[in-house]
Amino acid sequence: MRHIVFSAVAILVFTPLAFGDAVPLSSPRPVAAIQDPAMVAAHVRAAHRIESKTKRAIPADWVSQITEMVVTSSRRADKSAEFFGVSFTKDGKPAHLFAVFPRSAKRTPNQGGVGHDVACAEYDQKDHRLVLSPATTSSGPDGYELFGIDQLSLICQELVPIVRLQHAFTENGLDYALEAGVIVADGGKHWAWEIGPDEEQMPNIIYSMIYQPTTNEIRVVPIEDAKIAEKVERAVKQSGMILKWAKRT
């Protein structure tokens, strides 16, 4: 994606990655082999608890279109996603979406100078349309297997509290447009979200924030500016999330 590239900050049990850049050191097992059913069930329960007047960030027909494309074009077990990221405008509307799904049944070798077959979904606010690319290629080997296509609707439901957070940022004078992407958590047993402003927004003193939907906690790297930190605390509380200050590593 053009701007959805976050700093890789290790926070507790999470494994953040710089979107589109990080390659697993070893080939991860398929989603079905590593996801903890209990943790996935916790994601489902958390999504069911979401009650909001906030319009879903990703329309249901987009989910259907992306699902149909992946089911048709991907031969990967569980039709897994290796990248899913969304950026927002300051009023909480999606500004850009980019999702990548590997198409080949087997992973490409974890080596430099290789590429792999993928299916992509992309939305840009300037074009106002979802663009599907069912058969294209991506440079480099496969990335992490984040979630299966049958979990896409759940992933999109989890964006609701993140949209609330964007609204709360704006209402509390935090002049940032946020971006969010799915990352692996607990060694791949489930997923979490990395959230933050893109690197071009200055002064950028808010770094990685990791949102765990199963507990509704968001872990934030300490912010040196006390006034900004206070605003972030208010925004997180207003969004309904639970703030946990993380230790720097």
C-alpha atoms as a printed R data frame, in Angstrom:
    type eleno elety resid chain resno       x       y       z
1   ATOM     1    CA   MET     A     1   0.000   0.000   0.000
2   ATOM     2    CA   ARG     A     2   1.091   3.545  -0.538
3   ATOM     3    CA   HIS     A     3   1.140   4.679   3.076
4   ATOM     4    CA   ILE     A     4   0.105   1.704   5.200
5   ATOM     5    CA   VAL     A     5   3.568   0.881   6.510
6   ATOM     6    CA   PHE     A     6   3.903   0.819  10.287
7   ATOM     7    CA   SER     A     7   6.984   0.699  12.453
8   ATOM     8    CA   ALA     A     8   7.668  -2.823  13.672
9   ATOM     9    CA   VAL     A     9   7.423  -2.466  17.454
10  ATOM    10    CA   ALA     A    10   7.372  -5.661  19.499
11  ATOM    11    CA   ILE     A    11   4.699  -5.385  22.193
12  ATOM    12    CA   LEU     A    12   4.185  -8.230  24.637
13  ATOM    13    CA   VAL     A    13   2.864 -11.327  22.837
14  ATOM    14    CA   PHE     A    14   2.252  -9.646  19.489
15  ATOM    15    CA   THR     A    15   4.344  -9.919  16.359
16  ATOM    16    CA   PRO     A    16   3.881  -6.704  14.351
17  ATOM    17    CA   LEU     A    17   5.270  -6.475  10.856
18  ATOM    18    CA   ALA     A    18   5.995  -3.620   8.491
19  ATOM    19    CA   PHE     A    19   3.176  -4.134   6.010
20  ATOM    20    CA   GLY     A    20   4.317  -5.415   2.667
21  ATOM    21    CA   ASP     A    21   7.975  -5.571   3.743
22  ATOM    22    CA   ALA     A    22   8.433  -8.271   6.389
23  ATOM    23    CA   VAL     A    23   8.845 -11.890   5.308
24  ATOM    24    CA   PRO     A    24   8.535 -14.734   7.830
25  ATOM    25    CA   LEU     A    25  11.880 -16.301   8.722
26  ATOM    26    CA   SER     A    26  10.340 -19.725   8.245
27  ATOM    27    CA   SER     A    27   7.310 -20.813   6.271
28  ATOM    28    CA   PRO     A    28   4.237 -20.551   8.525
29  ATOM    29    CA   ARG     A    29   1.838 -23.471   8.627
30  ATOM    30    CA   PRO     A    30  -1.627 -23.030   7.069
31  ATOM    31    CA   VAL     A    31  -4.167 -20.984   8.995
32  ATOM    32    CA   ALA     A    32  -6.197 -24.040  10.023
33  ATOM    33    CA   ALA     A    33  -3.107 -25.668  11.514
34  ATOM    34    CA   ILE     A    34  -2.079 -22.757  13.715
35  ATOM    35    CA   GLN     A    35  -5.212 -20.868  14.702
36  ATOM    36    CA   ASP     A    36  -6.410 -21.668  18.205
37  ATOM    37    CA   PRO     A    37 -10.169 -22.417  17.931
38  ATOM    38    CA   ALA     A    38 -10.763 -20.958  21.404
39  ATOM    39    CA   MET     A    39  -9.092 -17.679  20.435
40  ATOM    40    CA   VAL     A    40 -11.010 -17.489  17.165
41  ATOM    41    CA   ALA     A    41 -14.217 -18.131  19.109
42  ATOM    42    CA   ALA     A    42 -13.244 -15.212  21.384
43  ATOM    43    CA   HIS     A    43 -12.982 -12.981  18.303
44  ATOM    44    CA   VAL     A    44 -16.465 -14.079  17.257
45  ATOM    45    CA   ARG     A    45 -17.931 -13.341  20.692
46  ATOM    46    CA   ALA     A    46 -16.242  -9.938  20.754
47  ATOM    47    CA   ALA     A    47 -17.641  -9.069  17.327
48  ATOM    48    CA   HIS     A    48 -21.139 -10.019  18.474
49  ATOM    49    CA   ARG     A    49 -20.787  -7.640  21.425
50  ATOM    50    CA   ILE     A    50 -20.147  -4.686  19.143
51  ATOM    51    CA   GLU     A    51 -23.172  -2.428  19.261
52  ATOM    52    CA   SER     A    52 -22.695   0.780  17.375
53  ATOM    53    CA   LYS     A    53 -24.464   3.321  15.222
54  ATOM    54    CA   THR     A    54 -21.202   3.571  13.316
55  ATOM    55    CA   LYS     A    55 -21.659   2.424   9.741
56  ATOM    56    CA   ARG     A    56 -19.522  -0.563   8.896
57  ATOM    57    CA   ALA     A    57 -16.279   0.571   7.295
58  ATOM    58    CA   ILE     A    58 -16.378  -2.166   4.674
59  ATOM    59    CA   PRO     A    59 -19.728  -2.640   2.879
60  ATOM    60    CA   ALA     A    60 -21.203  -6.146   2.908
61  ATOM    61    CA   ASP     A    61 -21.188  -6.323  -0.883
62  ATOM    62    CA   TRP     A    62 -17.422  -5.700  -0.883
63  ATOM    63    CA   VAL     A    63 -16.981  -8.651   1.459
64  ATOM    64    CA   SER     A    64 -19.063 -10.787  -0.901
65  ATOM    65    CA   GLN     A    65 -17.124  -9.673  -3.978
66  ATOM    66    CA   ILE     A    66 -13.724 -10.258  -2.363
67  ATOM    67    CA   THR     A    67 -14.827 -13.645  -1.027
68  ATOM    68    CA   GLU     A    68 -16.087 -14.784  -4.416
69  ATOM    69    CA   MET     A    69 -12.849 -13.689  -6.091
70  ATOM    70    CA   VAL     A    70 -10.648 -15.530  -3.587
71  ATOM    71    CA   VAL     A    71 -12.729 -18.708  -3.552
72  ATOM    72    CA   THR     A    72 -12.548 -18.805  -7.342
73  ATOM    73    CA   SER     A    73  -8.895 -17.881  -7.841
74  ATOM    74    CA   SER     A    74  -6.963 -19.208  -4.830
75  ATOM    75    CA   ARG     A    75  -5.864 -22.819  -4.432
76  ATOM    76    CA   ARG     A    76  -4.392 -22.159  -0.991
77  ATOM    77    CA   ALA     A    77  -5.829 -24.082   1.964
78  ATOM    78    CA   ASP     A    78  -8.404 -21.918   3.771
79  ATOM    79    CA   LYS     A    79  -7.943 -19.321   0.996
80  ATOM    80    CA   SER     A    80  -5.740 -17.357   3.373
81  ATOM    81    CA   ALA     A    81  -4.930 -13.641   3.395
82  ATOM    82    CA   GLU     A    82  -1.320 -12.527   3.694
83  ATOM    83    CA   PHE     A    83  -2.082  -8.821   3.924
84  ATOM    84    CA   PHE     A    84  -5.115  -6.753   4.920
85  ATOM    85    CA   GLY     A    85  -4.906  -3.030   5.642
86  ATOM    86    CA   VAL     A    86  -7.219  -0.031   5.685
87  ATOM    87    CA   SER     A    87  -6.516   3.679   6.033
88  ATOM    88    CA   PHE     A    88  -9.137   6.224   7.066
89  ATOM    89    CA   THR     A    89  -9.984   9.853   6.515
90  ATOM    90    CA   LYS     A    90 -10.198  12.004   9.630
91  ATOM    91    CA   ASP     A    91 -13.994  11.637   9.634
92  ATOM    92    CA   GLY     A    92 -13.761   7.844   9.750
93  ATOM    93    CA   LYS     A    93 -14.412   6.955   6.115
94  ATOM    94    CA   PRO     A    94 -12.178   4.422   4.363
95  ATOM    95    CA   ALA     A    95  -9.555   6.244   2.317
96  ATOM    96    CA   HIS     A    96  -7.732   3.171   1.053
97  ATOM    97    CA   LEU     A    97  -8.014  -0.582   1.365
98  ATOM    98    CA   PHE     A    98  -5.590  -3.201   0.137
99  ATOM    99    CA   ALA     A    99  -5.828  -6.965   0.603
100 ATOM   100    CA   VAL     A   100  -3.620  -9.727  -0.800
101 ATOM   101    CA   PHE     A   101  -4.449 -13.423  -1.054
102 ATOM   102    CA   PRO     A   102  -1.911 -15.981  -2.359
103 ATOM   103    CA   ARG     A   103  -3.238 -18.110  -5.218
104 ATOM   104    CA   SER     A   104  -0.827 -21.039  -5.431
105 ATOM   105    CA   ALA     A   105  -1.427 -24.201  -3.414
106 ATOM   106    CA   LYS     A   106   2.138 -24.187  -2.100
107 ATOM   107    CA   ARG     A   107   4.156 -21.365  -0.557
108 ATOM   108    CA   THR     A   108   7.030 -19.905  -2.551
109 ATOM   109    CA   PRO     A   109  10.534 -20.466  -1.117
110 ATOM   110    CA   ASN     A   110  11.515 -18.008   1.605
111 ATOM   111    CA   GLN     A   111  14.251 -16.473  -0.490
112 ATOM   112    CA   GLY     A   112  14.978 -13.108  -1.998
113 ATOM   113    CA   GLY     A   113  14.434 -12.395  -5.666
114 ATOM   114    CA   VAL     A   114  11.285 -14.471  -5.991
115 ATOM   115    CA   GLY     A   115   7.650 -13.616  -6.585
116 ATOM   116    CA   HIS     A   116   4.328 -15.351  -6.139
117 ATOM   117    CA   ASP     A   117   0.846 -15.438  -7.617
118 ATOM   118    CA   VAL     A   118  -1.787 -13.471  -5.728
119 ATOM   119    CA   ALA     A   119  -5.304 -12.088  -5.921
120 ATOM   120    CA   CYS     A   120  -5.757  -8.498  -4.743
121 ATOM   121    CA   ALA     A   121  -8.588  -6.227  -3.695
122 ATOM   122    CA   GLU     A   122  -8.056  -2.477  -3.600
123 ATOM   123    CA   TYR     A   123 -10.143   0.596  -2.908
124 ATOM   124    CA   ASP     A   124  -9.026   4.181  -3.210
125 ATOM   125    CA   GLN     A   125 -11.279   7.064  -2.192
126 ATOM   126    CA   LYS     A   126 -10.286   9.004  -5.318
127 ATOM   127    CA   ASP     A   127 -11.729   6.301  -7.580
128 ATOM   128    CA   HIS     A   128 -14.716   5.458  -5.349
129 ATOM   129    CA   ARG     A   129 -14.771   1.829  -6.459
130 ATOM   130    CA   LEU     A   130 -13.502  -1.530  -5.367
131 ATOM   131    CA   VAL     A   131 -10.987  -2.947  -7.837
132 ATOM   132    CA   LEU     A   132 -10.470  -6.720  -7.909
133 ATOM   133    CA   SER     A   133  -7.418  -8.352  -9.483
134 ATOM   134    CA   PRO     A   134  -8.021 -12.117  -9.373
135 ATOM   135    CA   ALA     A   135  -4.780 -13.092 -11.122
136 ATOM   136    CA   THR     A   136  -1.681 -10.991 -10.596
137 ATOM   137    CA   THR     A   137   1.781 -11.344  -9.074
138 ATOM   138    CA   SER     A   138   3.598  -9.900  -6.077
139 ATOM   139    CA   SER     A   139   7.331  -9.438  -5.640
140 ATOM   140    CA   GLY     A   140   9.006 -11.476  -2.919
141 ATOM   141    CA   PRO     A   141   7.929 -14.740  -1.292
142 ATOM   142    CA   ASP     A   142   4.648 -15.298   0.537
143 ATOM   143    CA   GLY     A   143   4.051 -13.361   3.748
144 ATOM   144    CA   TYR     A   144   2.249 -14.505   6.889
145 ATOM   145    CA   GLU     A   145  -1.030 -16.400   6.658
146 ATOM   146    CA   LEU     A   146  -3.262 -14.085   8.687
147 ATOM   147    CA   PHE     A   147  -6.800 -15.438   8.382
148 ATOM   148    CA   GLY     A   148  -8.987 -17.570   6.114
149 ATOM   149    CA   ILE     A   149 -11.440 -16.083   3.630
150 ATOM   150    CA   ASP     A   150 -14.341 -17.408   5.709
151 ATOM   151    CA   GLN     A   151 -13.173 -15.017   8.460
152 ATOM   152    CA   LEU     A   152 -13.196 -11.906   6.245
153 ATOM   153    CA   SER     A   153 -16.613 -10.729   7.439
154 ATOM   154    CA   LEU     A   154 -15.437 -11.059  11.058
155 ATOM   155    CA   ILE     A   155 -12.285  -9.077  10.251
156 ATOM   156    CA   CYS     A   156 -14.380  -6.287   8.740
157 ATOM   157    CA   GLN     A   157 -16.705  -6.234  11.752
158 ATOM   158    CA   GLU     A   158 -13.658  -5.637  13.958
159 ATOM   159    CA   LEU     A   159 -13.032  -2.382  12.094
160 ATOM   160    CA   VAL     A   160 -16.080  -0.804  13.778
161 ATOM   161    CA   PRO     A   161 -14.293   0.087  17.056
162 ATOM   162    CA   ILE     A   162 -11.303   1.297  15.028
163 ATOM   163    CA   VAL     A   163 -13.609   3.677  13.156
164 ATOM   164    CA   ARG     A   164 -14.880   4.848  16.556
165 ATOM   165    CA   LEU     A   165 -11.282   5.491  17.562
166 ATOM   166    CA   GLN     A   166 -10.733   7.594  14.435
167 ATOM   167    CA   HIS     A   167 -13.813   9.682  15.271
168 ATOM   168    CA   ALA     A   168 -12.591  10.064  18.859
169 ATOM   169    CA   PHE     A   169  -9.134  11.143  17.676
170 ATOM   170    CA   THR     A   170 -10.688  13.901  15.568
171 ATOM   171    CA   GLU     A   171 -13.078  15.021  18.302
172 ATOM   172    CA   ASN     A   172 -10.225  15.264  20.818
173 ATOM   173    CA   GLY     A   173  -8.028  17.424  18.618
174 ATOM   174    CA   LEU     A   174  -5.680  14.659  17.477
175 ATOM   175    CA   ASP     A   175  -5.123  15.731  13.882
176 ATOM   176    CA   TYR     A   176  -4.253  12.309  12.509
177 ATOM   177    CA   ALA     A   177  -5.766  10.012   9.912
178 ATOM   178    CA   LEU     A   178  -5.273   6.489  11.181
179 ATOM   179    CA   GLU     A   179  -4.476   3.283   9.345
180 ATOM   180    CA   ALA     A   180  -4.991  -0.255  10.576
181 ATOM   181    CA   GLY     A   181  -3.748  -3.643   9.475
182 ATOM   182    CA   VAL     A   182  -4.110  -7.247  10.562
183 ATOM   183    CA   ILE     A   183  -1.036  -8.800  12.192
184 ATOM   184    CA   VAL     A   184  -0.293 -12.209  13.665
185 ATOM   185    CA   ALA     A   185  -0.645 -12.636  17.433
186 ATOM   186    CA   ASP     A   186   0.430 -15.310  19.914
187 ATOM   187    CA   GLY     A   187   2.677 -17.021  17.404
188 ATOM   188    CA   GLY     A   188  -0.022 -17.121  14.753
189 ATOM   189    CA   LYS     A   189  -2.750 -18.582  16.965
190 ATOM   190    CA   HIS     A   190  -5.006 -15.681  16.050
191 ATOM   191    CA   TRP     A   191  -4.736 -12.097  14.872
192 ATOM   192    CA   ALA     A   192  -4.702  -8.549  16.214
193 ATOM   193    CA   TRP     A   193  -4.586  -5.074  14.652
194 ATOM   194    CA   GLU     A   194  -1.753  -2.595  14.396
195 ATOM   195    CA   ILE     A   195  -3.025   0.995  14.293
196 ATOM   196    CA   GLY     A   196  -1.271   4.325  13.884
197 ATOM   197    CA   PRO     A   197  -0.767   7.430  11.744
198 ATOM   198    CA   ASP     A   198   1.238   6.959   8.575
199 ATOM   199    CA   GLU     A   199   4.808   8.202   8.592
200 ATOM   200    CA   GLU     A   200   4.056  11.317   6.541
201 ATOM   201    CA   GLN     A   201   1.846  12.956   9.170
202 ATOM   202    CA   MET     A   202   3.960  15.350  11.176
203 ATOM   203    CA   PRO     A   203   4.781  15.755  13.942
204 ATOM   204    CA   ASN     A   204   4.302  12.011  14.267
205 ATOM   205    CA   ILE     A   205   4.812  11.246  17.925
206 ATOM   206    CA   ILE     A   206   2.184   8.507  18.139
207 ATOM   207    CA   TYR     A   207   3.733   5.186  17.275
208 ATOM   208    CA   SER     A   208   2.433   1.643  17.227
209 ATOM   209    CA   MET     A   209  -0.899   0.866  18.881
210 ATOM   210    CA   ILE     A   210  -1.907  -2.804  19.032
211 ATOM   211    CA   TYR     A   211  -5.636  -3.526  19.328
212 ATOM   212    CA   GLN     A   212  -6.741  -6.915  20.619
213 ATOM   213    CA   PRO     A   213 -10.453  -7.397  19.816
214 ATOM   214    CA   THR     A   214 -10.836 -10.418  22.104
215 ATOM   215    CA   THR     A   215 -10.169  -8.287  25.197
216 ATOM   216    CA   ASN     A   216 -11.002  -4.862  23.699
217 ATOM   217    CA   GLU     A   217  -7.582  -3.667  24.866
218 ATOM   218    CA   ILE     A   218  -5.341  -1.340  22.910
219 ATOM   219    CA   ARG     A   219  -1.667  -1.308  23.911
220 ATOM   220    CA   VAL     A   220   0.052   1.968  23.162
221 ATOM   221    CA   VAL     A   221   3.751   2.730  23.182
222 ATOM   222    CA   PRO     A   222   4.314   5.544  25.757
223 ATOM   223    CA   ILE     A   223   3.986   9.048  24.311
224 ATOM   224    CA   GLU     A   224   6.507  11.610  25.532
225 ATOM   225    CA   ASP     A   225   4.249  14.633  24.996
226 ATOM   226    CA   ALA     A   226   1.998  14.673  28.084
227 ATOM   227    CA   LYS     A   227  -0.753  16.703  26.399
228 ATOM   228    CA   ILE     A   228  -0.921  14.334  23.441
229 ATOM   229    CA   ALA     A   229  -0.861  11.340  25.779
230 ATOM   230    CA   GLU     A   230  -3.814  12.782  27.694
231 ATOM   231    CA   LYS     A   231  -5.755  13.306  24.470
232 ATOM   232    CA   VAL     A   232  -5.033   9.745  23.410
233 ATOM   233    CA   GLU     A   233  -6.308   8.481  26.758
234 ATOM   234    CA   ARG     A   234  -9.547  10.433  26.295
235 ATOM   235    CA   ALA     A   235  -9.949   9.236  22.721
236 ATOM   236    CA   VAL     A   236  -9.420   5.591  23.627
237 ATOM   237    CA   LYS     A   237 -11.928   5.821  26.473
238 ATOM   238    CA   GLN     A   238 -14.433   7.587  24.218
239 ATOM   239    CA   SER     A   239 -14.074   4.853  21.590
240 ATOM   240    CA   GLY     A   240 -14.897   2.192  24.178
241 ATOM   241    CA   MET     A   241 -11.485   0.528  24.126
242 ATOM   242    CA   ILE     A   242  -9.361  -0.228  27.193
243 ATOM   243    CA   LEU     A   243  -5.993   1.547  27.201
244 ATOM   244    CA   LYS     A   244  -2.890  -0.337  28.304
245 ATOM   245    CA   TRP     A   245   0.419   1.506  28.179
246 ATOM   246    CA   ALA     A   246   3.063  -0.853  26.826
247 ATOM   247    CA   LYS     A   247   6.695  -1.016  27.827
248 ATOM   248    CA   ARG     A   248   9.238   0.013  25.241
249 ATOM   249    CA   THR     A   249  11.488  -2.809  24.080
